[in-house]
Amino acid sequence: MLIRSATLDDAQAIVRLACAAVPRWQRLNESGLAEDVPYEALSIYERWQHGGPWMSLETAVLWLNHLLRGAGLPLVVLDDAGHLLAYAEAFFGDEPHPFGKHLHLADLRLAEGAPPETAAALLAHLSKSRQRLTISILATDDEARERCQALGFAPLASVRHWLINTQSGQGFYKASPHLHADPAQIQGWAMPIGRTSSARQAWETLWTRLWDALPAIAQQAHERLSFSASGQTAFISLQARLYDPRTADVSCWTAKPLTPALLTALRDWGQRQGYKRLGLALDDATAKLLPADAEATPLSHLTLTYAP
């Protein structure tokens, strides 16, 4: 099999591969109930809701072009006849312990009937980077965990999702819009809030304004801010939940561990903006900073490292 960088000519085949995994195409009717509809009847945004940019050729080309310009590493695996066996995308990262310099495998899609050795061959190819190779899964997905462990992955870190109330707080802080999306700004920084994949992958997904081309996405409340609180500088993304707009999911990149002052500032800023709650994904050590009324949710993510 051949493993190479994806090109724009591969976009259509990757879209077919991604869409083949969707069992039903649906949209909400006027009564708010899901109904089955043909793929062709869906808007680009409605297709997006079934799995992101690879659900239609239009958004796939935008995303693949972004990756090819340096955001990430898109790869295709082909058989001898040139048929697509797998697609993968990975992101180079540089974060503090325990991740260090690494290559995070953020997406791996295998075609039906792909040879069993396809995934192992792809991992061997990625390992040539001589950097730690990581992958993230839902901690409750036992099937995915078994597949990863069979391929040679071992647990490295985990985060749990929490909900906290916004609240007026004392202290001085500054928050201002920050639209500069150069990833060099987070080189070597940690991601103490929201690291469900990798700091670089989350940055390329959340900070760039690539999807402003879709009005339905551009109209959703999403703040990208530079925060400064008690000497700690951080970049903060707050994204309102689609079906719960009074709750915002928070992502945070910073050179230092999360401090109580920054958490207090986030809660205060959130209340001033009209949010009721903030969604935070934190490791166990950072979660000790949460207030007593913080609510743990059943959702958690596990990051594994490749150690064949």
C-alpha positions in Angstrom: 0.0 0.0 0.0 1.0 3.6 -0.6 0.9 6.3 2.1 1.3 9.9 1.0 0.2 13.4 1.8 -3.4 14.1 0.7 -4.0 16.5 -2.1 -7.1 18.5 -3.2 -7.7 15.8 -5.8 -8.3 13.4 -3.0 -11.0 15.5 -1.4 -14.0 13.8 -3.1 -12.8 10.3 -2.2 -12.3 11.3 1.4 -15.8 12.8 1.6 -17.2 9.5 0.2 -15.3 7.6 2.8 -16.5 9.8 5.6 -20.1 9.9 4.5 -20.2 6.1 4.2 -20.0 5.9 8.0 -23.2 8.0 8.5 -26.1 5.5 8.8 -28.9 8.1 8.4 -29.2 11.6 7.1 -31.6 13.7 9.1 -32.8 17.2 9.8 -35.2 18.7 12.4 -38.7 19.4 11.1 -41.0 22.3 12.1 -42.0 20.3 15.2 -38.4 19.9 16.3 -38.4 16.2 15.5 -35.7 14.5 13.5 -36.8 13.2 10.2 -34.9 11.2 7.6 -34.1 13.0 4.3 -31.9 12.4 1.2 -28.4 13.7 1.4 -29.0 16.0 -1.5 -31.9 17.7 0.3 -29.6 18.9 3.1 -27.8 22.2 3.2 -24.0 22.3 3.6 -24.4 23.2 7.3 -27.0 20.4 7.9 -24.5 18.0 6.4 -21.8 19.5 8.6 -23.8 18.7 11.6 -23.5 15.0 10.9 -19.7 15.0 11.3 -17.9 18.2 10.4 -16.1 19.4 7.3 -15.8 16.0 5.7 -19.5 15.7 5.2 -19.6 17.7 2.0 -17.1 18.5 -0.8 -17.4 22.3 -0.2 -16.2 22.3 3.4 -13.8 19.4 2.8 -11.8 21.5 0.3 -11.7 24.4 2.7 -10.4 22.2 5.5 -7.9 20.2 3.5 -6.5 23.4 2.0 -6.0 24.8 5.6 -4.2 21.6 6.6 -2.0 21.6 3.5 -0.9 25.2 4.2 0.7 24.1 7.4 -2.1 23.6 10.0 -1.8 19.9 10.0 -0.7 16.7 8.3 -3.3 15.0 6.1 -2.5 11.5 4.8 -4.1 9.0 2.5 -3.5 5.3 2.3 -4.0 3.8 -1.2 -4.0 0.2 -2.5 -2.1 -0.9 -5.6 -5.1 0.2 -7.8 -5.1 3.7 -6.3 -8.3 3.1 -4.2 -8.6 4.9 -0.9 -8.1 2.6 2.1 -7.8 5.2 4.8 -7.5 8.8 5.6 -5.8 10.4 8.6 -4.9 13.8 9.9 -2.4 14.6 12.6 -1.0 17.8 14.2 2.5 18.5 15.5 2.5 19.9 19.0 4.8 21.2 21.6 3.4 21.2 25.1 4.7 20.8 28.7 5.0 17.4 30.4 3.6 14.8 29.9 3.1 15.5 26.2 6.3 17.3 25.1 6.9 17.5 21.4 4.4 15.1 19.8 2.3 14.2 16.8 -1.3 13.9 17.6 -3.5 11.6 15.4 -6.8 13.5 15.5 -8.7 11.6 12.8 -8.4 8.1 11.3 -11.0 6.8 8.9 -10.7 3.3 7.4 -12.6 2.1 4.4 -14.9 -0.9 4.6 -12.8 -3.9 3.7 -9.5 -2.2 4.3 -6.8 -4.8 5.1 -6.3 -5.4 8.8 -2.7 -4.1 8.6 -3.7 -0.7 7.3 -3.9 1.1 10.6 -0.6 -0.5 11.8 1.2 0.6 8.5 -0.1 4.1 9.0 1.1 4.3 12.6 4.5 3.0 11.5 4.6 5.8 8.9 3.8 8.4 11.5 6.4 7.1 13.9 9.1 8.1 11.4 8.7 11.6 12.7 10.6 10.4 15.8 8.2 12.3 18.1 5.7 10.9 20.6 2.6 9.8 18.8 -0.7 10.4 20.7 -4.4 9.8 20.1 -7.5 10.7 22.2 -10.7 8.8 22.7 -13.8 8.9 24.9 -12.8 7.3 28.2 -16.1 5.3 28.1 -15.6 3.9 24.6 -14.3 0.5 25.6 -14.2 -0.7 22.0 -12.0 2.1 20.9 -9.7 1.6 23.9 -9.3 -2.1 23.0 -8.5 -1.2 19.4 -6.0 1.4 20.4 -4.3 -0.9 23.0 -4.2 -3.7 20.4 -2.3 -1.3 18.1 0.2 -0.5 20.8 -1.2 2.6 22.6 -1.1 3.0 26.4 -2.8 5.6 28.6 -1.0 8.9 29.1 -3.5 11.5 30.5 -7.2 12.2 31.0 -9.7 15.0 31.5 -13.2 15.1 32.9 -15.9 17.5 31.9 -17.3 19.9 34.5 -20.0 22.6 34.6 -19.6 25.6 36.9 -21.8 28.6 37.4 -20.7 32.0 36.3 -20.4 34.5 39.1 -19.3 38.0 39.8 -15.8 38.0 41.3 -13.4 40.4 42.8 -10.0 41.0 41.2 -8.6 42.9 38.3 -8.3 41.4 34.8 -8.3 42.4 31.2 -10.1 40.7 28.4 -9.9 41.9 24.8 -10.8 40.3 21.4 -7.8 38.5 19.8 -8.3 37.3 16.2 -4.6 36.7 15.4 -4.5 32.9 14.6 -0.8 32.2 14.2 -0.1 29.0 16.1 3.4 30.2 17.0 1.7 32.1 19.8 1.0 28.9 21.7 4.4 27.2 21.1 5.3 25.4 24.3 2.1 26.4 26.1 -0.1 24.2 28.0 -3.9 23.8 27.6 -5.2 23.5 31.1 -8.9 23.8 30.0 -10.5 22.0 27.1 -7.7 19.6 26.0 -9.8 16.8 24.7 -7.4 16.2 21.7 -4.2 18.3 21.5 -3.5 22.0 22.0 -2.5 22.5 18.4 -5.5 20.6 17.0 -7.9 22.6 19.2 -6.3 25.9 18.1 -6.5 25.1 14.4 -10.2 24.1 14.9 -11.3 26.9 17.2 -9.2 29.9 16.6 -9.1 30.2 12.8 -12.2 31.8 11.3 -12.3 29.4 8.4 -15.9 28.5 8.9 -17.2 32.1 8.8 -18.0 31.2 5.2 -21.0 29.3 6.6 -23.5 31.8 7.9 -25.0 29.3 10.3 -21.7 28.9 12.0 -20.6 32.5 11.8 -23.8 33.6 13.6 -23.1 31.3 16.6 -21.7 33.1 19.6 -18.0 32.4 19.8 -15.5 34.7 21.5 -11.7 34.6 21.0 -10.0 36.6 23.7 -6.7 37.5 25.1 -7.0 37.4 28.9 -4.8 38.8 31.6 -5.4 38.2 35.3 -3.0 38.7 38.2 0.0 38.4 35.9 -1.2 35.4 34.0 -1.8 35.8 30.2 -4.0 33.3 28.4 -5.9 32.9 25.1 -9.5 31.9 25.8 -12.1 30.5 23.4 -15.7 30.6 24.7 -18.2 29.0 22.4 -22.0 28.9 23.2 -23.6 25.5 23.0 -25.9 25.2 20.0 -28.9 23.9 21.9 -28.0 25.6 25.2 -26.8 29.1 24.4 -26.6 30.1 28.1 -23.8 27.6 28.5 -20.3 28.3 26.9 -17.6 25.7 26.5 -14.2 27.1 27.4 -10.8 26.4 26.0 -7.6 27.9 27.4 -4.0 28.1 26.2 -1.4 29.5 28.6 2.3 29.3 29.5 1.5 28.7 33.2 -0.8 26.3 35.1 -4.3 27.6 35.7 -4.6 29.9 38.6 -7.6 30.7 40.9 -7.4 34.4 39.7 -7.8 33.4 36.0 -10.7 31.0 36.9 -12.4 33.8 38.9 -11.9 36.2 36.0 -13.5 33.7 33.5 -16.5 33.2 35.8 -16.9 37.0 36.1 -16.5 37.7 32.4 -19.0 34.9 31.6 -21.7 36.4 33.8 -21.2 39.8 32.4 -21.8 38.3 28.9 -25.0 36.7 30.0 -23.8 33.1 30.3 -25.2 31.0 33.1 -22.7 28.2 33.1 -19.3 27.4 31.7 -18.2 23.9 30.4 -14.7 23.0 31.3 -12.6 19.9 30.5 -9.9 19.5 33.2 -7.4 17.0 34.5 -7.8 15.9 38.1 -5.1 18.2 39.5 -6.6 21.3 37.9 -10.1 20.3 38.9 -9.1 20.9 42.5 -9.4 24.7 41.8 -13.1 24.4 41.0 -15.7 25.7 43.4 -17.6 23.4 45.7 -20.8 23.6 43.6 -19.0 22.5 40.4 -20.9 19.6 38.7 -19.0 16.7 37.2 -20.5 15.3 34.0 -20.3 11.7 32.7 -18.1 12.8 29.8 -14.4 12.3 29.9 -11.5 11.9 27.4 -8.4 9.8 27.5 -5.2 10.5 25.7 -3.0 7.5 24.8 0.6 7.4 23.6 2.0 4.9 21.0 4.3 2.5 22.7 4.6 -0.6 20.5 
